[in-house]
Amino acid sequence: MVEKLKTYTARCRRSGDWWAISVPELKGVNTQARRLEKAEAMARDAIALFLDVPTDSFEVKVEPVLPGELQKKIGRAR
């Protein structure tokens, strides 16, 4: 039987030219990335370092957090 890997959330908020990344399941695990497409790799490295485990021993779900006004516009468009 294949064991399901633990999944951590990489919550990404825009902060100037960077994406600020936090992992709510692990207090104090934060990092940043210039591009959203790099968020998973940066979060994966931070989690692995914090837990002292291999980077392939868990899953990462990237969750961009959009500003409220933009979120409303997307909701209306849908």
N, CA, C and O atoms as a GROMACS GRO file, in nm:
protein
  312
    1MET      N    1   0.084  -0.118   0.000
    1MET     CA    2   0.000   0.000   0.000
    1MET      C    3   0.089   0.125   0.000
    1MET      O    4   0.187   0.133   0.074
    2VAL      N    5   0.054   0.221  -0.083
    2VAL     CA    6   0.130   0.345  -0.093
    2VAL      C    7   0.084   0.441   0.017
    2VAL      O    8  -0.035   0.468   0.032
    3GLU      N    9   0.182   0.491   0.093
    3GLU     CA   10   0.151   0.584   0.201
    3GLU      C   11   0.132   0.723   0.145
    3GLU      O   12   0.213   0.771   0.065
    4LYS      N   13   0.024   0.789   0.186
    4LYS     CA   14  -0.004   0.925   0.140
    4LYS      C   15   0.087   1.023   0.212
    4LYS      O   16   0.102   1.017   0.334
    5LEU      N   17   0.148   1.112   0.136
    5LEU     CA   18   0.239   1.211   0.194
    5LEU      C   19   0.161   1.325   0.258
    5LEU      O   20   0.054   1.364   0.211
    6LYS      N   21   0.216   1.379   0.366
    6LYS     CA   22   0.159   1.496   0.432
    6LYS      C   23   0.164   1.614   0.334
    6LYS      O   24   0.264   1.632   0.264
    7THR      N   25   0.058   1.694   0.329
    7THR     CA   26   0.053   1.812   0.244
    7THR      C   27   0.057   1.937   0.330
    7THR      O   28  -0.020   1.951   0.425
    8TYR      N   29   0.146   2.029   0.294
    8TYR     CA   30   0.158   2.159   0.360
    8TYR      C   31   0.112   2.266   0.263
    8TYR      O   32   0.128   2.253   0.142
    9THR      N   33   0.054   2.372   0.316
    9THR     CA   34   0.006   2.484   0.236
    9THR      C   35   0.111   2.594   0.232
    9THR      O   36   0.163   2.635   0.336
   10ALA      N   37   0.142   2.641   0.113
   10ALA     CA   38   0.230   2.757   0.096
   10ALA      C   39   0.140   2.875   0.061
   10ALA      O   40   0.103   2.893  -0.055
   11ARG      N   41   0.106   2.955   0.161
   11ARG     CA   42   0.018   3.071   0.142
   11ARG      C   43   0.103   3.188   0.094
   11ARG      O   44   0.195   3.232   0.163
   12CYS      N   45   0.071   3.239  -0.024
   12CYS     CA   46   0.154   3.340  -0.090
   12CYS      C   47   0.080   3.473  -0.102
   12CYS      O   48  -0.029   3.479  -0.160
   13ARG      N   49   0.140   3.578  -0.048
   13ARG     CA   50   0.084   3.712  -0.056
   13ARG      C   51   0.185   3.803  -0.125
   13ARG      O   52   0.305   3.795  -0.099
   14ARG      N   53   0.136   3.889  -0.213
   14ARG     CA   54   0.225   3.982  -0.283
   14ARG      C   55   0.272   4.088  -0.184
   14ARG      O   56   0.193   4.144  -0.108
   15SER      N   57   0.402   4.116  -0.186
   15SER     CA   58   0.462   4.217  -0.099
   15SER      C   59   0.567   4.292  -0.182
   15SER      O   60   0.682   4.249  -0.191
   16GLY      N   61   0.526   4.403  -0.241
   16GLY     CA   62   0.616   4.476  -0.330
   16GLY      C   63   0.649   4.392  -0.452
   16GLY      O   64   0.558   4.346  -0.522
   17ASP      N   65   0.776   4.372  -0.478
   17ASP     CA   66   0.819   4.292  -0.594
   17ASP      C   67   0.830   4.143  -0.562
   17ASP      O   68   0.867   4.064  -0.649
   18TRP      N   69   0.799   4.104  -0.441
   18TRP     CA   70   0.817   3.966  -0.395
   18TRP      C   71   0.684   3.903  -0.356
   18TRP      O   72   0.584   3.972  -0.333
   19TRP      N   73   0.685   3.771  -0.350
   19TRP     CA   74   0.576   3.694  -0.290
   19TRP      C   75   0.625   3.650  -0.152
   19TRP      O   76   0.725   3.579  -0.140
   20ALA      N   77   0.554   3.691  -0.049
   20ALA     CA   78   0.584   3.647   0.088
   20ALA      C   79   0.510   3.516   0.109
   20ALA      O   80   0.389   3.507   0.085
   21ILE      N   81   0.581   3.414   0.152
   21ILE     CA   82   0.526   3.278   0.163
   21ILE      C   83   0.529   3.234   0.308
   21ILE      O   84   0.633   3.239   0.373
   22SER      N   85   0.414   3.190   0.358
   22SER     CA   86   0.407   3.134   0.493
   22SER      C   87   0.344   2.995   0.486
   22SER      O   88   0.269   2.964   0.394
   23VAL      N   89   0.377   2.914   0.584
   23VAL     CA   90   0.324   2.778   0.592
   23VAL      C   91   0.246   2.771   0.723
   23VAL      O   92   0.305   2.750   0.829
   24PRO      N   93   0.113   2.787   0.718
   24PRO     CA   94   0.034   2.795   0.841
   24PRO      C   95   0.044   2.672   0.931
   24PRO      O   96   0.027   2.684   1.052
   25GLU      N   97   0.069   2.556   0.874
   25GLU     CA   98   0.079   2.434   0.955
   25GLU      C   99   0.206   2.430   1.039
   25GLU      O  100   0.214   2.353   1.135
   26LEU      N  101   0.304   2.512   1.004
   26LEU     CA  102   0.434   2.512   1.074
   26LEU      C  103   0.467   2.655   1.116
   26LEU      O  104   0.520   2.733   1.037
   27LYS      N  105   0.437   2.688   1.239
   27LYS     CA  106   0.460   2.823   1.289
   27LYS      C  107   0.607   2.863   1.273
   27LYS      O  108   0.698   2.791   1.314
   28GLY      N  109   0.628   2.979   1.212
   28GLY     CA  110   0.762   3.030   1.194
   28GLY      C  111   0.828   2.993   1.062
   28GLY      O  112   0.940   3.036   1.035
   29VAL      N  113   0.760   2.914   0.979
   29VAL     CA  114   0.817   2.879   0.849
   29VAL      C  115   0.769   2.981   0.747
   29VAL      O  116   0.652   2.984   0.708
   30ASN      N  117   0.863   3.066   0.704
   30ASN     CA  118   0.837   3.171   0.608
   30ASN      C  119   0.952   3.179   0.510
   30ASN      O  120   1.066   3.146   0.543
   31THR      N  121   0.922   3.221   0.389
   31THR     CA  122   1.024   3.243   0.287
   31THR      C  123   0.968   3.342   0.187
   31THR      O  124   0.860   3.398   0.209
   32GLN      N  125   1.038   3.364   0.079
   32GLN     CA  126   0.989   3.455  -0.024
   32GLN      C  127   1.038   3.410  -0.160
   32GLN      O  128   1.135   3.335  -0.172
   33ALA      N  129   0.970   3.459  -0.263
   33ALA     CA  130   1.009   3.429  -0.401
   33ALA      C  131   0.975   3.549  -0.488
   33ALA      O  132   0.878   3.620  -0.463
   34ARG      N  133   1.055   3.572  -0.590
   34ARG     CA  134   1.028   3.681  -0.684
   34ARG      C  135   0.908   3.647  -0.772
   34ARG      O  136   0.826   3.734  -0.803
   35ARG      N  137   0.898   3.520  -0.812
   35ARG     CA  138   0.791   3.478  -0.902
   35ARG      C  139   0.708   3.370  -0.836
   35ARG      O  140   0.760   3.283  -0.766
   36LEU      N  141   0.578   3.375  -0.859
   36LEU     CA  142   0.487   3.278  -0.799
   36LEU      C  143   0.522   3.136  -0.840
   36LEU      O  144   0.503   3.043  -0.762
   37GLU      N  145   0.573   3.117  -0.960
   37GLU     CA  146   0.608   2.982  -1.006
   37GLU      C  147   0.723   2.922  -0.926
   37GLU      O  148   0.744   2.801  -0.932
   38LYS      N  149   0.797   3.002  -0.853
   38LYS     CA  150   0.907   2.954  -0.768
   38LYS      C  151   0.862   2.928  -0.624
   38LYS      O  152   0.941   2.879  -0.543
   39ALA      N  153   0.738   2.962  -0.591
   39ALA     CA  154   0.689   2.952  -0.454
   39ALA      C  155   0.695   2.810  -0.399
   39ALA      O  156   0.734   2.790  -0.283
   40GLU      N  157   0.658   2.712  -0.479
   40GLU     CA  158   0.658   2.574  -0.429
   40GLU      C  159   0.799   2.530  -0.391
   40GLU      O  160   0.820   2.472  -0.285
   41ALA      N  161   0.896   2.558  -0.477
   41ALA     CA  162   1.034   2.516  -0.449
   41ALA      C  163   1.088   2.586  -0.324
   41ALA      O  164   1.156   2.523  -0.243
   42MET      N  165   1.059   2.714  -0.310
   42MET     CA  166   1.108   2.788  -0.194
   42MET      C  167   1.042   2.737  -0.065
   42MET      O  168   1.109   2.719   0.037
   43ALA      N  169   0.912   2.713  -0.071
   43ALA     CA  170   0.841   2.660   0.046
   43ALA      C  171   0.891   2.520   0.079
   43ALA      O  172   0.910   2.487   0.196
   44ARG      N  173   0.911   2.438  -0.022
   44ARG     CA  174   0.959   2.301  -0.001
   44ARG      C  175   1.094   2.302   0.070
   44ARG      O  176   1.116   2.225   0.164
   45ASP      N  177   1.185   2.390   0.026
   45ASP     CA  178   1.316   2.400   0.091
   45ASP      C  179   1.304   2.444   0.236
   45ASP      O  180   1.371   2.389   0.324
   46ALA      N  181   1.218   2.544   0.262
   46ALA     CA  182   1.201   2.595   0.398
   46ALA      C  183   1.140   2.488   0.491
   46ALA      O  184   1.183   2.474   0.605
   47ILE      N  185   1.041   2.416   0.441
   47ILE     CA  186   0.977   2.310   0.521
   47ILE      C  187   1.076   2.198   0.552
   47ILE      O  188   1.087   2.154   0.666
   48ALA      N  189   1.149   2.154   0.450
   48ALA     CA  190   1.246   2.046   0.469
   48ALA      C  191   1.354   2.086   0.570
   48ALA      O  192   1.394   2.005   0.653
   49LEU      N  193   1.399   2.208   0.562
   49LEU     CA  194   1.501   2.257   0.655
   49LEU      C  195   1.445   2.262   0.798
   49LEU      O  196   1.512   2.221   0.893
   50PHE      N  197   1.323   2.312   0.812
   50PHE     CA  198   1.258   2.324   0.943
   50PHE      C  199   1.237   2.187   1.007
   50PHE      O  200   1.263   2.168   1.126
   51LEU      N  201   1.190   2.091   0.927
   51LEU     CA  202   1.158   1.957   0.979
   51LEU      C  203   1.276   1.861   0.975
   51LEU      O  204   1.269   1.752   1.033
   52ASP      N  205   1.383   1.900   0.909
   52ASP     CA  206   1.500   1.816   0.890
   52ASP      C  207   1.462   1.684   0.823
   52ASP      O  208   1.493   1.575   0.872
   53VAL      N  209   1.392   1.697   0.708
   53VAL     CA  210   1.348   1.582   0.629
   53VAL      C  211   1.383   1.609   0.482
   53VAL      O  212   1.410   1.723   0.445
   54PRO      N  213   1.382   1.504   0.399
   54PRO     CA  214   1.407   1.524   0.256
   54PRO      C  215   1.296   1.608   0.190
   54PRO      O  216   1.181   1.602   0.232
   55THR      N  217   1.332   1.683   0.087
   55THR     CA  218   1.234   1.769   0.020
   55THR      C  219   1.125   1.691  -0.054
   55THR      O  220   1.021   1.748  -0.088
   56ASP      N  221   1.147   1.562  -0.079
   56ASP     CA  222   1.046   1.483  -0.149
   56ASP      C  223   0.962   1.397  -0.053
   56ASP      O  224   0.893   1.305  -0.097
   57SER      N  225   0.968   1.427   0.076
   57SER     CA  226   0.894   1.346   0.173
   57SER      C  227   0.758   1.405   0.210
   57SER      O  228   0.693   1.358   0.304
   58PHE      N  229   0.713   1.508   0.137
   58PHE     CA  230   0.584   1.572   0.163
   58PHE      C  231   0.539   1.644   0.037
   58PHE      O  232   0.616   1.661  -0.057
   59GLU      N  233   0.413   1.684   0.036
   59GLU     CA  234   0.356   1.760  -0.076
   59GLU      C  235   0.341   1.906  -0.034
   59GLU      O  236   0.332   1.938   0.084
   60VAL      N  237   0.339   1.995  -0.134
   60VAL     CA  238   0.317   2.137  -0.109
   60VAL      C  239   0.206   2.186  -0.201
   60VAL      O  240   0.209   2.165  -0.322
   61LYS      N  241   0.106   2.250  -0.140
   61LYS     CA  242  -0.003   2.310  -0.217
   61LYS      C  243   0.016   2.462  -0.213
   61LYS      O  244   0.013   2.522  -0.105
   62VAL      N  245   0.036   2.524  -0.328
   62VAL     CA  246   0.055   2.669  -0.335
   62VAL      C  247  -0.083   2.736  -0.337
   62VAL      O  248  -0.170   2.701  -0.417
   63GLU      N  249  -0.100   2.832  -0.247
   63GLU     CA  250  -0.228   2.903  -0.233
   63GLU      C  251  -0.204   3.054  -0.240
   63GLU      O  252  -0.173   3.117  -0.139
   64PRO      N  253  -0.217   3.113  -0.361
   64PRO     CA  254  -0.201   3.258  -0.371
   64PRO      C  255  -0.316   3.329  -0.300
   64PRO      O  256  -0.432   3.289  -0.314
   65VAL      N  257  -0.285   3.433  -0.225
   65VAL     CA  258  -0.386   3.513  -0.156
   65VAL      C  259  -0.390   3.647  -0.228
   65VAL      O  260  -0.294   3.723  -0.226
   66LEU      N  261  -0.503   3.674  -0.291
   66LEU     CA  262  -0.517   3.798  -0.368
   66LEU      C  263  -0.576   3.908  -0.283
   66LEU      O  264  -0.653   3.881  -0.190
   67PRO      N  265  -0.542   4.034  -0.313
   67PRO     CA  266  -0.602   4.146  -0.240
   67PRO      C  267  -0.754   4.142  -0.253
   67PRO      O  268  -0.807   4.096  -0.354
   68GLY      N  269  -0.823   4.191  -0.151
   68GLY     CA  270  -0.969   4.184  -0.145
   68GLY      C  271  -1.039   4.236  -0.268
   68GLY      O  272  -1.131   4.171  -0.319
   69GLU      N  273  -0.999   4.353  -0.319
   69GLU     CA  274  -1.065   4.412  -0.435
   69GLU      C  275  -1.049   4.325  -0.559
   69GLU      O  276  -1.143   4.310  -0.637
   70LEU      N  277  -0.931   4.268  -0.578
   70LEU     CA  278  -0.908   4.180  -0.692
   70LEU      C  279  -0.990   4.052  -0.678
   70LEU      O  280  -1.045   4.002  -0.777
   71GLN      N  281  -1.000   3.998  -0.557
   71GLN     CA  282  -1.079   3.879  -0.532
   71GLN      C  283  -1.225   3.904  -0.566
   71GLN      O  284  -1.291   3.817  -0.623
   72LYS      N  285  -1.277   4.024  -0.532
   72LYS     CA  286  -1.417   4.059  -0.565
   72LYS      C  287  -1.437   4.064  -0.715
   72LYS      O  288  -1.538   4.016  -0.766
   73LYS      N  289  -1.342   4.124  -0.787
   73LYS     CA  290  -1.354   4.133  -0.935
   73LYS      C  291  -1.355   3.995  -0.997
   73LYS      O  292  -1.432   3.970  -1.090
   74ILE      N  293  -1.273   3.906  -0.948
   74ILE     CA  294  -1.270   3.770  -1.002
   74ILE      C  295  -1.403   3.701  -0.974
   74ILE      O  296  -1.457   3.632  -1.061
   75GLY      N  297  -1.456   3.719  -0.853
   75GLY     CA  298  -1.586   3.660  -0.819
   75GLY      C  299  -1.696   3.709  -0.911
   75GLY      O  300  -1.781   3.631  -0.955
   76ARG      N  301  -1.696   3.839  -0.940
   76ARG     CA  302  -1.799   3.896  -1.028
   76ARG      C  303  -1.782   3.844  -1.170
   76ARG      O  304  -1.882   3.820  -1.239
   77ALA      N  305  -1.658   3.826  -1.215
   77ALA     CA  306  -1.632   3.778  -1.351
   77ALA      C  307  -1.679   3.634  -1.370
   77ALA      O  308  -1.722   3.594  -1.478
   78ARG      N  309  -1.669   3.556  -1.261
   78ARG     CA  310  -1.712   3.416  -1.272
   78ARG      C  311  -1.862   3.408  -1.281
   78ARG      O  312  -1.917   3.298  -1.291
   0.00000   0.00000   0.00000
